[in-house]
Amino acid sequence: MMQLLLALLLMPAVLSAGPAGSPSGRAAATFTADDALAVEWTLELPEGTPAVFAVDLAGVEGLADLRVAASGKDGAKALAFDVNRAGAIRWVRWTGGAGRYLIGYRLSGVLRRGRDRDTLRWSVVPEGLPYGFAAVNAELKIDGALASCSDWDAVQVMSPAQVTRRASMPDGFLVEARSLPARAGLSLSVGMPKGTVPSTWRPVGFMKRRGGALLLFVLPLLTLCALAFVFWTRGRDPLVSGAWEGTAAALPEQEVWTPETAGVVADESADHRDVIAAALDLAREGVLGFAFTPARGGVPASLRISGAKPFAALPPTRRKIAEFLSGVDAITAEAGLSAQSVGVLQDALYEEASASGCFRMNPARERWYYYAAGAVLLAAGFALAVYGGTRLATSAGAAALWFLPVLAALGALRAKCPCLQKGLAALAGVLLVLAAASIQPYLGMGGLDWYAMGGLGLVFSSLCFFLFAPLMPQRTAKGSAMKSQLLAFDAWLGGAAPGAGGRPVQEEFERMLPYAVVFRRKKEWVNRAAAAGAQVPAWWTPAGAEAAAGALSEHKEPFLESLSLLSSAIGEPPESGGGG
């Protein structure tokens, strides 16, 4: 018990003295008239301490004349070292045990110019070092006549260390500090008269000192504002006067728009519902026939679509859909349709909607332009960030490694197969983690160059493009008017019953069925038609039957199952299509 109490009493004294075997060092810096700071370090590193140091490059123009040497009995011996653009210096130990190392370097453009006075700031020990210091002596001198211009009585010492001595000299300032914790910094700041050193061209100096941090925040903000402005001014579905009452019920009779075109304009996307709507409308016109075989005896349900009329007279898009669906032997839940062929149909639907004058350009191509712009910004931003965070010898390889996840992401956007799309997206995520890990050792100590921070700003800007890309297809005035009528028609379809308007129940059921598929009202429309006494369409027959099956109410479930089977077999194609 007495030993424990003695240890507790002595602990504060031990802690105040600093950890045993901690590094120590002496630094001397001289500021010259050409706005440069020449620094000489003598660093004592005990055994087990990493052979690493750093130079704070924040707010300076350049680092030059860097050298590392080991001091021993035979004098100083130069060592091979590695430095990255963040200012982290690493070298191989001269011996396996403790050692004394001499580090010298020269910083240019260190004077920070203010409105009333200039400031010289020297980061003696930069933040982020993995070890602390038992003692640090720092001596800052100003060369020649500049020394008399400095206010040595107003020198600021910024550090959590215990400052044991600070003294002014005729040409400089001396600071002694103890118990500097790991990853903590020590810096000196002294004021100088305005215009002590002639300034460089103002834009260049601004970018090197504050431009990087400004670009990091301003670039994403400007990108977000610009994309938001384009989004809100592209046409937002104004409702046409009277569309809710008169236009909705008459829309299918006008034969102005096919169901598949209406589906693309309604949600700016060509998907499986639009393909199915076109197939149902072709069946209504007698071009296609549906034969459904329900599941029995362990054999899955299947759907066969055959041609009842020649396809030569059909419009190009509908001819592609008819040829594709009729060329499949049997559609089952286990065997989906070719994703590549479905993607071709999707592109054809986009082109048809664009040709109708409803969009400024192909929606898939317009989305792809925004995705491509985001990918370019992402690649350029990562390249600049890597170039600013690694040494020149490895920056090219590290930047190339960052392009791999970008290429994988672009491949995912272009892929037609959903499985391939998910696989490439997962690969892009894994490669992104590996690329980040590749430059992690070069970051964390010292500052980043201004162009590296600008690169990070481009990375954040690219995320804005990826966020807005799905929303950016721009409709024309005709497209906006059509969208408003389709919204009205959708509202009418949600509460209408076949035959309520005085037209034959069967005719209205079959005519509206493709639109019900487009607007996700397939099941409720079939239920209402069955309740109104509609018959199974003549183009749909169950297995073994040569004619229509009779009342829709008796075959409602198989009829809906066949449509669901076709929907699951086609699957939902990628939103962006093939990119034109």
N, C-alpha and C positions, 0 to 999 in steps of 0.2 A: 504493500500500500504506500509506503514511504517513497519507493522508487517511482510509482505512478504520479504522486503529488509533485515530486521533484521534476519529473519530465514535463508536467503541465506548466510549472512555474518557469521553466527554462525555454519553453516552446516559442514565446514571443521574441525572445532575444535571438533564437536561432533563425526564425523567419526574417527578422529585420536584417540580419547579416547576409541574407541571400543563400540560395542553395549551394551546397558544396560542389566545387568543380564546375561552376557555371562559366561561360565564356566571358572574356573581357576584351576591351579594345581601346585604341586611341585613334582619333581621326583629326586630320588637319585639312582645312579647305581654304583656298585663296580665290577671291573674286577679282577678276581682271576687267580692264576698261572695255574689252570687246564683248561684254555681257556673257562671260563664261565663268564656270566654277571648277577649279582643279582640286580634286580630292585625293588624299593619301590615307589609307587605312592600315593599321597594324592590328591584326585580329588574332587573339589567343583562343584556340578551340581545344578543349580537353577531349580525352578519349571518349568515343561514342557519340560526339556531337556531329550532326550532318555537315558535310563540307559544302555549305551553301550560303550565299549572301544575296542581297538584292539592292537595286538602285531605284529610287522612286522617280519615275519618268513623268509623273503627272505635272502638266503645265510647263514642261521644258521642250526645247526644240530638237535636241539630239544628244546622243551619247557617243563619245569617241575616246580613243586612246585607252581602252580598257586592257588591263593586264593583271595577272594573278601570279604570285611567286611564293615559294616556301622559303622561310628563313631558317638557316641551320648553322652548324659549325663552319661549314665551307662557304658561307655567304648565301645569297639569295639565289634560288633556282626556279626558273620559270616553269609554270605548270600549264598543261593543256586544260582548257575550260570551255564551258558551253554557256551561252547567254541567249535568252529569248527576247522578243520585242517588248515584253512586259517588264524587263529589267532583272529577271531572276538569273543569278550566276551560280553555276555548279561546276565543281572540279573534282578531280581524283586526289585523294589524300596522298601526301608525300610519304608519310609513314603510317603505320597502323595505329599508333597511339596519339598522344597530344601533339599539337603542332602550332607554329606561329606562321601566319600567312600575311603577305603584303598585297593589298589590293589598291589599284590606282585607276582613276577614270576622270573624264572631263565632260561636264555638262554645258551645253550652249543654250542661250536664250532662257536664262533662269530668272531674270528680273521681271517681277509682276508690276505692271504699270497701273497706277490708279489715277483718280481725277485730281487729287491734290498732292500726292506724293507716290513714290515708287516703293516697292517692298522687295527685299531680298529674303527668300525663304530657303533654308537648307534642311533637307530631311536627312539628318545624321544616320538614324536607324529607321528604316522604313517599317511600316506595320506589316505583319504577316510572317515574320521570321519564326521558324519552329522552335527557337530556343531564346532564352532571355540572357541578360548580361548581369554579372555581379558588379561590374564597374565599367563606366564609359567616360572617357575624356574627349571633349570636342573643342577644337580651337578654330575659330573663324577669323580670317584676315581679309582685309581689302587692300588691294595693291595700289601703291603710289598715292597720288593726290586725292583719290576717291575716299581714302580713309578719313580725311578731315570732314567730309560731307556727311558722315554717318552719325546717327544718334545712338551711341553705344549704351547710354543710360536707359534707353527704352527697348532694349532687346527682350523679346518674349521667348521663353522656354516652354515648349508644349510637350509634356510627357507625364505619364503616371509614375515615373521613377522618382526616387528620393534625391533631390538636388542638394549636394553637400557644399558646392562652391560655385560661385559665378563672379567673374572679375572682368573689368574693362581694362584694355591695354591701349597704347597709343594708336595702334593700327588694327585692333581686333577685339575679340571677346573670347573668354574661356569659360567652359562649363564642365563641372564634374558631377556625375550622377551615379547612383548605386541602386541595386535591386530593380533592374528593369525587367518586367515580366515578359514571358514569351508572347509573341505576336503583338506586342505593344511597340509604339514608336517614340522617337525622340527627334524633335526638330527645333530649329532656331529661326527667328524672324526679326529682321532689323529694317527700320525705315530709312529711306534715302530721299534726297530732294528730287522733285519732279524734273525729268529730263536729264538725269545723271548719265544715262547711256542713251545714245541715239536709237530711236525706235526703228524697227523694220516696217515694211509695208503693212498697214493696219489690218487688211483682211487676212494676210498670212499669219500674223501674230495672233489675231483673234481666233482663227481656226485651231491653231496649235494649243492655245490655252483654254478656251471655253467652247470652241466650235464642236468638239466631240460630244460633250455632254448635252449641248443644245440639239445636235442632230439626233441623239438618242431619243429625245422626247418629241421634238418637233416633227420629224419625218412621219412617225406613225399617226400623230394627230392630224397633220395635213392630209395624209392618205385617207384616214377615216372620214374627215369632213368632205373631201372631194367625192368619194364613193357614195356617201350619204346624200350629197347634193344630186348626183346623177340618178340615184335610186328614186328620190322623191320627185324628180322632175321628168321621169320617163313615161308618165301616164298611169294613173292609179285606178282604173275601172270606174269612170263616171257613168252613172245610170242614165240611159236615154229616157226622155219624158214619155210616159205612157207605156214603157216596156213591161211593167208588171201586169197590166191588164190585157192589152190587145196583142202583143207580139208573141207571148209565150206559147199559147195554144196553137197559134198559126205557124210557128217556126218550122216544124217538120214538114208541113205541107208546102212551104215555099221552095223546097228542094235547092236552096241556095248553098247550104253547107252540108257536107256528108257528116255522119256521126263521128268518124275518126278525126276529121278536121276540127269539129266542135270540141272534142275531147282535148286536143292539143292546145287550142286557144283557151279553154276553160282553166287549165292548170299549168300552161306553158311547158308541158312535158308530154312526150310520147311514151306510153307504157303499154302493158299487156291489155289493159281495158280497151284501149283504142283499137288494137288488133282484133280483139274479140268482137267489138262493136261493128267493125267493117265486115267481119265474117258473117255475123248475124244479118246484116243488111244485104249482103250478097245472097244469103240463103232466102231472104224474103223476096228478092227479085228472081228467084229460081235458078241462080247460077250454081249454088252449092247445095249439097244434101248431107244431113247429119244422121248417122246410124249409131245408136247407143246400145251397148251390151252391159247390163249390170253385173256386179260381182256375184259369183256363185261357185260352190265347190272348190274353194281355194284359188280360183282364177280371178285376177283383179278385173275391175271394170275397165272398159275400153270404149273409145269413141273413134269412129271412122268418118272422115269427111271426103266426099267424092264430088266431082264436077258433074253438074247436070246440063250445062250449056258450054259452048266454046268460050274461051277466055280472050280471044283476039280483040273483041270489041270493047273490052273493059279499059278504063283509064290505067296508066302505068302502075300506080301504087296499088290499086285494087287487083290488078292482074298479078303482081308479085305476091300479094297475100293469098289469092286463090290458088296459085301454082304451088306455093309453099305448103299450105294446109292440106291440099288434095294429094300432095306427093308423099305424105306420111302414111305408112301402112296402118298403124293403129296407135292412138294416143292413150297412154296409161299414166297413172300417177308415178310409177317407178321409172319410166323412160320419158324424160323431158325432151322437148324439142331442142334443136341445135341453137345454142346461144348466139353463135356467129350469124346464123340466118335471121334470127329474131332481131339482132342488132341492125342488119341490113334493112329490115322492114321498118325499124324505128327511124333510121336515117331517112328513109323514103317518106315517112309520115311528117317528119320535120320539114323536108323540102316542099312537100305539098302544102303545108300550112304557110310556109314562107311565100310560095308562089301565089297564094290566094290574096296576098297583100295585107295580111293581119300582123306581120312582124317586120321590123326593120331589116332583119337578116335571120338566117337560120338560128333558132334558139340554142341548139346544141353547139353550133360554131361560136356564138357569142359567149356562151358560158366557157367554152374552151379557151377563148382569148383571155378571159379574166384569170382562169386557172394558169395559163401559160405565163401571163404577166407576173402572177404571184410566184410561180416557180423560178422565173428569172431573177426576181428581187431576192428570193430566198437563197438562190445559189450565189448571187453577187454579194449579198450581206454576209453569208457564212465565209466566203472567200476573203473578204476584207477583215472579218473578225479573226479568222485563223491567221492571216498575214500579220495582223497586229498583235497576236498572242503567241506566236512561235518565232523561233529564229529563222533567218532567211533560208538556211540550207534545207529546212524541213517544211517550210510554208507551202511550197508547191505540192508536195505529197499530201500534206494534211488537207489542203484545199480540195485536191482531187478526191480524197476520201469523203469529203462533205457532199460531193456531187452524186455519190452512189445512192444515198437515200432520196435525193431529188429525182433521179432517174427512175427509181422504184416507184415513187409516188406518181410520176407521170405515167408509168406503165399501168398502174392501178386505175388511173382515170381513163385510159384508152382501152382497157380490157373489156371484152364482151361477156366473158364467162364470170358469173358471180364468185365462184370458188377461186379463180385466178385473181380476181380483183381483191378479194379478202387476203389471199396469200401475199400478193405484192404489197398491200398496205401494211401487213404485219412485218414483212421484210424491211420496208422503209422505216418502221419504228425501231426495229432491232439495229439497223445500220446507223440510225440517228444516235442511238445510245453509244454504239461503238465509236462513232466519229467524235462525240463529246468526250468520251474517255481518252481518245487519242491526244487531245490537247490539254486535258486536265492538268498534267504535270507542269505545263508551261504557264498556267494562270495562277492567280492568287497572291502574287507578290509584285510590288511595283505597280505603276499605272499602265493603262492601255493607251496606245496612240489614238489620235483623234479620228483617224480613218477606221480604226477598229470599232470605236464606239458608233461611228456613222454606219458601219456594217451591221451592228446590232439593231440600229434603227431601221435599216432596210429589212431585216428579218421580221421585226414586229409589223412593218408595213405590209409584208407579204401575207401575213395572217389575215389582214383586213381584206385582201383580194380573195383569199380562199373562203372567207366568211360571206362575202357579198356575191360571189360568182353564181350560186344557184338562183339568186333573186334578180339578176340583171337583164334577162331577155326583154327587149323593149318593143312594145306593141305600137302599131300605127294608130291613127284615129279610127280607121276601119276596124282594127282589131279590138280597140277599147269599146267601140259601139257594139261589136259582136259579143264581147265578154259580158257587157251589161245585159244584153238580151239573153245570153245563156244563163246568167244568174237568175234572171226572172223566170226562165223556163224551168230551171232546176227547182225553184220554189213552187211553181205550179205542178210539176211532176210529183213532188212530194205529197200532195194532197189530192190529186186527181184520181178518178176511177175510170177504167176503160168504158166508153159508151156514155159517159155523163154529159158530153157535149153534143149528143145527138148523132154521132157517127157510129158505124157498126163496131161492136165490141172487138171482134176478131181483127179487123183492119187496124184499129187503133192500138190493140195489144202488140201486134207484130211490128207496127211502124215505130212505136215508142220503145220497144225492148232494147234496141242498140243504145239509145240515149239513157235508158235506165242503167245499163251496164257502165256507161261512161261516168254517170253521176253517183255511182255506188248505191243504186236503188233497185238492183236486180231482184232480190228476194221479195221485197215488199210489192214491187210491180207485178210479179208473177202471182203472188198471193191474192192481190186485188183482182187481177184478171180471172183467176180461177173462181173467185167468189162471184164475179159478174157473169160467169157462164162461158168463158172463152174455151175454144178447142185447142188441142195440141196442134202446132203449126204443121202444115203439110210437108214441109221440108225436114221434119224431125220424126224419125221412126225408131221404135224399140227393136231389139234383136228379133229376127225372124218375121217381122211384119213387113208387108209390102205397101201399106197405106198408112194414113194417119192413125194415131192410137185412140182418138176419141176425145172425151172431155179432159181438159187440162187438170181439173181437180183430182182425177183418178191417177194421173201420171205426173203430178207436180214435183214430187221428190226426185224421181229419176231425171226429169227435165232439168231441175236445178243442179243435180249431181253431175250431169253431163257438162253443163256450163262451168261448174267449179273445176271439173277435171281438165277442161281446156285451159282455164286460167292458171292452174297449178303447173300444167305441162309447159306453157309458154314462159311462166315466171315473169317477174318484173325486171325488165332490162335496166342496165345502168342509166342513171338520170341524164347524163350528158351525151349519150349516144356515141357515135363514132367520131364526133368532132367535125363532121362534114367531110 
